[in-house]
Amino acid sequence: MRSKSAAEFEHWFRKDVGRQLVRVEPPRDLAAKIEDQLEGKRRMRFDLRGLTPFSQAVLSKTLEIPRGQVRPYGWIAREIGHPAAVRAVGTALANNPIPYFIPCHRVIRTDGVIGNYGGGGPEAKAQILSLEGVQLKRLQTLARSGLRYEGVRSTKIFCFPTCYHGRRVREGNFVFFHDEAEARAAGYRPCKDCRPAVA
C-alpha cells in the first residue's frame, strides 16, 4: 500500500475529519509526552485561550475524565456550574480543537449510549474506548436496560458503570439503578471520585 503525500493527507484530513491542519515545529520531548498522554499520564498542556470561557471550562473538565472511564454530557454541564447546558456542552465538544488528547471520546449521552464523535464517528469512538479498556458490551447492555449507575453492596456507594472502583468488584456484589433517586432510596451514597451526583 502506497503512503500518502502531504497534500493527499491534508485533503483526506479536511474531508474526513472536517478540520484544517496547522503546521507547527514540535518541541524535542513531544514524542515522550504524547506517549505518556496516550497511557493516561497527563503531561501535556493545551492553550485554549482562543475559545470562549464556556468552551474552555467544558474542555478542561473533559481532561479530568480518566482513561478507561466515561461520563455523560450532563455530568460536565453540572460540574462546570451550568446543569441545564447539556446541548451547549455537546456543541463545545463537537468543536474540540484537539480531539483525542482532550478526550471528548470519553463523553457519552445521558442515556448511556456512546453517541457520535467528531474524530471519525461512533465506530472510531467505540474503538478508542475499547483500546482504553472500557467494557463497551457491558456499558451498552446497561444503557439498553435503562440502568445508569452501579452500586456496590458492600460499600453502599453508587458510581458510573466505568468508575475504577468497580473494577475489582465481583459481578454478584453489584446492584444497578435507573437514576440517582432510586440509588439514594436504596441507601446508597454517590462515589466521591466519579461524582455521579452531588454528594
Phi and psi in degrees as GROMACS dihedral restraints (atoms count N, CA, C in turn):
[ dihedral_restraints ]
;  ai    aj    ak    al  type     phi  dphi    fc
    3     4     5     6     1   -75.0    20    10
    4     5     6     7     1   137.1    20    10
    6     7     8     9     1   -78.3    20    10
    7     8     9    10     1   152.4    20    10
    9    10    11    12     1   -81.4    20    10
   10    11    12    13     1   147.6    20    10
   12    13    14    15     1   -73.6    20    10
   13    14    15    16     1   166.5    20    10
   15    16    17    18     1   -58.7    20    10
   16    17    18    19     1   -41.6    20    10
   18    19    20    21     1   -66.2    20    10
   19    20    21    22     1   -40.6    20    10
   21    22    23    24     1   -65.3    20    10
   22    23    24    25     1   -39.9    20    10
   24    25    26    27     1   -64.1    20    10
   25    26    27    28     1   -44.2    20    10
   27    28    29    30     1   -61.7    20    10
   28    29    30    31     1   -40.9    20    10
   30    31    32    33     1   -62.8    20    10
   31    32    33    34     1   -46.7    20    10
   33    34    35    36     1   -60.7    20    10
   34    35    36    37     1   -44.6    20    10
   36    37    38    39     1   -61.1    20    10
   37    38    39    40     1   -46.3    20    10
   39    40    41    42     1   -61.2    20    10
   40    41    42    43     1   -41.6    20    10
   42    43    44    45     1   -71.8    20    10
   43    44    45    46     1   -48.8    20    10
   45    46    47    48     1   -86.3    20    10
   46    47    48    49     1   -36.2    20    10
   48    49    50    51     1   -95.2    20    10
   49    50    51    52     1   -25.6    20    10
   51    52    53    54     1    80.2    20    10
   52    53    54    55     1    22.0    20    10
   54    55    56    57     1  -133.9    20    10
   55    56    57    58     1   154.8    20    10
   57    58    59    60     1   -84.7    20    10
   58    59    60    61     1   134.9    20    10
   60    61    62    63     1   -75.4    20    10
   61    62    63    64     1   144.0    20    10
   63    64    65    66     1  -121.4    20    10
   64    65    66    67     1   125.4    20    10
   66    67    68    69     1   -84.3    20    10
   67    68    69    70     1   132.8    20    10
   69    70    71    72     1  -137.9    20    10
   70    71    72    73     1   158.9    20    10
   72    73    74    75     1   -91.7    20    10
   73    74    75    76     1   112.7    20    10
   75    76    77    78     1   -74.9    20    10
   76    77    78    79     1   147.8    20    10
   78    79    80    81     1   -66.4    20    10
   79    80    81    82     1   158.4    20    10
   81    82    83    84     1   -62.9    20    10
   82    83    84    85     1   -35.2    20    10
   84    85    86    87     1   -92.4    20    10
   85    86    87    88     1    14.1    20    10
   87    88    89    90     1   -61.0    20    10
   88    89    90    91     1   -42.2    20    10
   90    91    92    93     1   -58.9    20    10
   91    92    93    94     1   -43.4    20    10
   93    94    95    96     1   -66.1    20    10
   94    95    96    97     1   -40.0    20    10
   96    97    98    99     1   -66.1    20    10
   97    98    99   100     1   -40.4    20    10
   99   100   101   102     1   -62.6    20    10
  100   101   102   103     1   -44.8    20    10
  102   103   104   105     1   -60.0    20    10
  103   104   105   106     1   -45.1    20    10
  105   106   107   108     1   -62.0    20    10
  106   107   108   109     1   -43.0    20    10
  108   109   110   111     1   -61.2    20    10
  109   110   111   112     1   -41.2    20    10
  111   112   113   114     1   -65.9    20    10
  112   113   114   115     1   -26.5    20    10
  114   115   116   117     1   -87.3    20    10
  115   116   117   118     1     0.3    20    10
  117   118   119   120     1    97.9    20    10
  118   119   120   121     1     0.3    20    10
  120   121   122   123     1   -88.9    20    10
  121   122   123   124     1   127.1    20    10
  123   124   125   126     1   -88.9    20    10
  124   125   126   127     1    91.2    20    10
  126   127   128   129     1  -108.2    20    10
  127   128   129   130     1   -13.4    20    10
  129   130   131   132     1   -96.6    20    10
  130   131   132   133     1   144.0    20    10
  132   133   134   135     1  -117.9    20    10
  133   134   135   136     1   148.4    20    10
  135   136   137   138     1  -124.5    20    10
  136   137   138   139     1   137.9    20    10
  138   139   140   141     1   -88.8    20    10
  139   140   141   142     1   107.8    20    10
  141   142   143   144     1  -108.2    20    10
  142   143   144   145     1    15.8    20    10
  144   145   146   147     1   -61.3    20    10
  145   146   147   148     1   -24.1    20    10
  147   148   149   150     1   -78.9    20    10
  148   149   150   151     1    -2.8    20    10
  150   151   152   153     1   -98.7    20    10
  151   152   153   154     1   164.4    20    10
  153   154   155   156     1   -67.4    20    10
  154   155   156   157     1   157.1    20    10
  156   157   158   159     1   -56.2    20    10
  157   158   159   160     1   -36.9    20    10
  159   160   161   162     1   -63.6    20    10
  160   161   162   163     1   -48.3    20    10
  162   163   164   165     1   -62.5    20    10
  163   164   165   166     1   -38.8    20    10
  165   166   167   168     1   -61.2    20    10
  166   167   168   169     1   -42.7    20    10
  168   169   170   171     1   -64.1    20    10
  169   170   171   172     1   -42.7    20    10
  171   172   173   174     1   -60.6    20    10
  172   173   174   175     1   -49.0    20    10
  174   175   176   177     1   -69.7    20    10
  175   176   177   178     1   -36.4    20    10
  177   178   179   180     1   -64.3    20    10
  178   179   180   181     1   -41.2    20    10
  180   181   182   183     1   -67.2    20    10
  181   182   183   184     1   -37.5    20    10
  183   184   185   186     1   -61.5    20    10
  184   185   186   187     1   -35.7    20    10
  186   187   188   189     1   -61.3    20    10
  187   188   189   190     1   -20.5    20    10
  189   190   191   192     1   -81.4    20    10
  190   191   192   193     1   -13.2    20    10
  192   193   194   195     1   -72.6    20    10
  193   194   195   196     1   119.2    20    10
  195   196   197   198     1   -66.4    20    10
  196   197   198   199     1   152.4    20    10
  198   199   200   201     1   -56.1    20    10
  199   200   201   202     1   136.3    20    10
  201   202   203   204     1    85.0    20    10
  202   203   204   205     1     5.1    20    10
  204   205   206   207     1  -128.0    20    10
  205   206   207   208     1   160.6    20    10
  207   208   209   210     1  -131.7    20    10
  208   209   210   211     1   158.8    20    10
  210   211   212   213     1  -138.0    20    10
  211   212   213   214     1   149.8    20    10
  213   214   215   216     1   -79.9    20    10
  214   215   216   217     1   159.2    20    10
  216   217   218   219     1   -53.3    20    10
  217   218   219   220     1   -40.1    20    10
  219   220   221   222     1   -62.7    20    10
  220   221   222   223     1   -29.4    20    10
  222   223   224   225     1   -64.4    20    10
  223   224   225   226     1   -46.1    20    10
  225   226   227   228     1   -62.3    20    10
  226   227   228   229     1   -45.6    20    10
  228   229   230   231     1   -56.6    20    10
  229   230   231   232     1   -46.0    20    10
  231   232   233   234     1   -66.2    20    10
  232   233   234   235     1   -44.3    20    10
  234   235   236   237     1   -63.6    20    10
  235   236   237   238     1   -31.5    20    10
  237   238   239   240     1   -93.4    20    10
  238   239   240   241     1     6.4    20    10
  240   241   242   243     1    86.8    20    10
  241   242   243   244     1    17.1    20    10
  243   244   245   246     1  -130.6    20    10
  244   245   246   247     1    66.4    20    10
  246   247   248   249     1   -59.8    20    10
  247   248   249   250     1   -22.1    20    10
  249   250   251   252     1   -90.1    20    10
  250   251   252   253     1    -2.5    20    10
  252   253   254   255     1   -96.0    20    10
  253   254   255   256     1    40.9    20    10
  255   256   257   258     1   -62.5    20    10
  256   257   258   259     1   -44.0    20    10
  258   259   260   261     1   -65.9    20    10
  259   260   261   262     1   -38.6    20    10
  261   262   263   264     1   -65.1    20    10
  262   263   264   265     1   -34.6    20    10
  264   265   266   267     1   -61.8    20    10
  265   266   267   268     1   -45.4    20    10
  267   268   269   270     1   -58.7    20    10
  268   269   270   271     1   -41.0    20    10
  270   271   272   273     1   -65.2    20    10
  271   272   273   274     1   -43.5    20    10
  273   274   275   276     1   -61.7    20    10
  274   275   276   277     1   -40.2    20    10
  276   277   278   279     1   -70.9    20    10
  277   278   279   280     1   -35.0    20    10
  279   280   281   282     1   -64.2    20    10
  280   281   282   283     1   -24.9    20    10
  282   283   284   285     1  -103.8    20    10
  283   284   285   286     1    19.8    20    10
  285   286   287   288     1   -55.6    20    10
  286   287   288   289     1   118.4    20    10
  288   289   290   291     1   -76.0    20    10
  289   290   291   292     1   -12.6    20    10
  291   292   293   294     1  -132.3    20    10
  292   293   294   295     1    66.1    20    10
  294   295   296   297     1   -60.8    20    10
  295   296   297   298     1   153.5    20    10
  297   298   299   300     1    77.9    20    10
  298   299   300   301     1   -53.4    20    10
  300   301   302   303     1   -72.3    20    10
  301   302   303   304     1   -37.8    20    10
  303   304   305   306     1   -95.4    20    10
  304   305   306   307     1   103.8    20    10
  306   307   308   309     1   -76.8    20    10
  307   308   309   310     1    67.1    20    10
  309   310   311   312     1   -64.6    20    10
  310   311   312   313     1   -16.8    20    10
  312   313   314   315     1   -67.2    20    10
  313   314   315   316     1   -15.0    20    10
  315   316   317   318     1   -89.3    20    10
  316   317   318   319     1     6.2    20    10
  318   319   320   321     1  -107.1    20    10
  319   320   321   322     1   128.0    20    10
  321   322   323   324     1  -121.6    20    10
  322   323   324   325     1   171.9    20    10
  324   325   326   327     1   -68.7    20    10
  325   326   327   328     1   157.6    20    10
  327   328   329   330     1   -63.2    20    10
  328   329   330   331     1   -28.0    20    10
  330   331   332   333     1   -80.9    20    10
  331   332   333   334     1     3.9    20    10
  333   334   335   336     1    93.5    20    10
  334   335   336   337     1    -9.1    20    10
  336   337   338   339     1   -75.8    20    10
  337   338   339   340     1   141.5    20    10
  339   340   341   342     1   -66.4    20    10
  340   341   342   343     1   -30.8    20    10
  342   343   344   345     1    78.4    20    10
  343   344   345   346     1  -168.9    20    10
  345   346   347   348     1   -84.8    20    10
  346   347   348   349     1   171.4    20    10
  348   349   350   351     1  -151.9    20    10
  349   350   351   352     1   124.4    20    10
  351   352   353   354     1   -69.7    20    10
  352   353   354   355     1   -11.6    20    10
  354   355   356   357     1   -96.6    20    10
  355   356   357   358     1    26.7    20    10
  357   358   359   360     1   136.0    20    10
  358   359   360   361     1    10.5    20    10
  360   361   362   363     1    85.0    20    10
  361   362   363   364     1   178.6    20    10
  363   364   365   366     1   -62.4    20    10
  364   365   366   367     1   -30.0    20    10
  366   367   368   369     1   -65.4    20    10
  367   368   369   370     1   -45.1    20    10
  369   370   371   372     1   -63.6    20    10
  370   371   372   373     1   -40.3    20    10
  372   373   374   375     1   -61.4    20    10
  373   374   375   376     1   -45.2    20    10
  375   376   377   378     1   -61.9    20    10
  376   377   378   379     1   -41.2    20    10
  378   379   380   381     1   -64.8    20    10
  379   380   381   382     1   -43.9    20    10
  381   382   383   384     1   -64.0    20    10
  382   383   384   385     1   -45.6    20    10
  384   385   386   387     1   -62.2    20    10
  385   386   387   388     1   -39.9    20    10
  387   388   389   390     1   -62.5    20    10
  388   389   390   391     1   -43.3    20    10
  390   391   392   393     1   -61.0    20    10
  391   392   393   394     1   -31.0    20    10
  393   394   395   396     1   -83.6    20    10
  394   395   396   397     1    -4.8    20    10
  396   397   398   399     1   102.1    20    10
  397   398   399   400     1     6.6    20    10
  399   400   401   402     1   -72.6    20    10
  400   401   402   403     1   130.5    20    10
  402   403   404   405     1   -82.9    20    10
  403   404   405   406     1    86.9    20    10
  405   406   407   408     1   -63.7    20    10
  406   407   408   409     1   -39.9    20    10
  408   409   410   411     1   -60.3    20    10
  409   410   411   412     1   -44.9    20    10
  411   412   413   414     1   -63.4    20    10
  412   413   414   415     1   -45.1    20    10
  414   415   416   417     1   -60.3    20    10
  415   416   417   418     1   -44.0    20    10
  417   418   419   420     1   -71.9    20    10
  418   419   420   421     1   -33.3    20    10
  420   421   422   423     1   -63.1    20    10
  421   422   423   424     1   -44.5    20    10
  423   424   425   426     1   -63.5    20    10
  424   425   426   427     1   -42.1    20    10
  426   427   428   429     1   -60.2    20    10
  427   428   429   430     1   -45.4    20    10
  429   430   431   432     1   -63.4    20    10
  430   431   432   433     1   -29.2    20    10
  432   433   434   435     1   -85.8    20    10
  433   434   435   436     1    -2.8    20    10
  435   436   437   438     1    78.2    20    10
  436   437   438   439     1    15.4    20    10
  438   439   440   441     1   -94.5    20    10
  439   440   441   442     1   122.8    20    10
  441   442   443   444     1  -104.3    20    10
  442   443   444   445     1   -25.4    20    10
  444   445   446   447     1  -131.1    20    10
  445   446   447   448     1   153.0    20    10
  447   448   449   450     1  -118.9    20    10
  448   449   450   451     1   135.7    20    10
  450   451   452   453     1  -108.9    20    10
  451   452   453   454     1   152.4    20    10
  453   454   455   456     1  -107.7    20    10
  454   455   456   457     1   118.3    20    10
  456   457   458   459     1   -57.6    20    10
  457   458   459   460     1   -38.6    20    10
  459   460   461   462     1   -72.1    20    10
  460   461   462   463     1   -27.8    20    10
  462   463   464   465     1  -106.2    20    10
  463   464   465   466     1   -16.2    20    10
  465   466   467   468     1    60.0    20    10
  466   467   468   469     1    36.3    20    10
  468   469   470   471     1  -115.4    20    10
  469   470   471   472     1   139.9    20    10
  471   472   473   474     1  -114.2    20    10
  472   473   474   475     1   146.2    20    10
  474   475   476   477     1  -136.5    20    10
  475   476   477   478     1   172.0    20    10
  477   478   479   480     1   -70.7    20    10
  478   479   480   481     1   149.9    20    10
  480   481   482   483     1   -61.3    20    10
  481   482   483   484     1   -14.3    20    10
  483   484   485   486     1  -105.2    20    10
  484   485   486   487     1     4.5    20    10
  486   487   488   489     1   -58.2    20    10
  487   488   489   490     1   140.1    20    10
  489   490   491   492     1   -67.2    20    10
  490   491   492   493     1   -16.7    20    10
  492   493   494   495     1   -64.6    20    10
  493   494   495   496     1   -25.7    20    10
  495   496   497   498     1   -88.1    20    10
  496   497   498   499     1    -2.2    20    10
  498   499   500   501     1   -65.3    20    10
  499   500   501   502     1   -32.3    20    10
  501   502   503   504     1  -103.0    20    10
  502   503   504   505     1     7.8    20    10
  504   505   506   507     1   -88.1    20    10
  505   506   507   508     1   135.4    20    10
  507   508   509   510     1   -69.9    20    10
  508   509   510   511     1   144.7    20    10
  510   511   512   513     1   -54.7    20    10
  511   512   513   514     1   -34.7    20    10
  513   514   515   516     1   -69.3    20    10
  514   515   516   517     1   -14.2    20    10
  516   517   518   519     1   -91.9    20    10
  517   518   519   520     1    -0.5    20    10
  519   520   521   522     1   -90.1    20    10
  520   521   522   523     1   148.7    20    10
  522   523   524   525     1  -131.4    20    10
  523   524   525   526     1   144.0    20    10
  525   526   527   528     1  -115.4    20    10
  526   527   528   529     1   147.3    20    10
  528   529   530   531     1  -129.1    20    10
  529   530   531   532     1   146.7    20    10
  531   532   533   534     1   -78.7    20    10
  532   533   534   535     1   -31.8    20    10
  534   535   536   537     1  -156.4    20    10
  535   536   537   538     1   174.7    20    10
  537   538   539   540     1   -61.8    20    10
  538   539   540   541     1   -41.6    20    10
  540   541   542   543     1   -60.5    20    10
  541   542   543   544     1   -41.3    20    10
  543   544   545   546     1   -64.3    20    10
  544   545   546   547     1   -41.0    20    10
  546   547   548   549     1   -64.9    20    10
  547   548   549   550     1   -45.4    20    10
  549   550   551   552     1   -66.8    20    10
  550   551   552   553     1   -37.7    20    10
  552   553   554   555     1   -63.9    20    10
  553   554   555   556     1   -28.3    20    10
  555   556   557   558     1   -84.5    20    10
  556   557   558   559     1     1.4    20    10
  558   559   560   561     1    90.1    20    10
  559   560   561   562     1    18.4    20    10
  561   562   563   564     1   -98.3    20    10
  562   563   564   565     1   147.9    20    10
  564   565   566   567     1  -114.0    20    10
  565   566   567   568     1   153.5    20    10
  567   568   569   570     1   -71.5    20    10
  568   569   570   571     1   145.7    20    10
  570   571   572   573     1   -61.9    20    10
  571   572   573   574     1   138.8    20    10
  573   574   575   576     1   -81.4    20    10
  574   575   576   577     1   -13.8    20    10
  576   577   578   579     1   -90.9    20    10
  577   578   579   580     1   -56.0    20    10
  579   580   581   582     1   -83.6    20    10
  580   581   582   583     1   -14.5    20    10
  582   583   584   585     1    48.4    20    10
  583   584   585   586     1    63.1    20    10
  585   586   587   588     1   -69.5    20    10
  586   587   588   589     1   -15.3    20    10
  588   589   590   591     1  -154.9    20    10
  589   590   591   592     1   167.1    20    10
  591   592   593   594     1   -70.8    20    10
  592   593   594   595     1   126.1    20    10
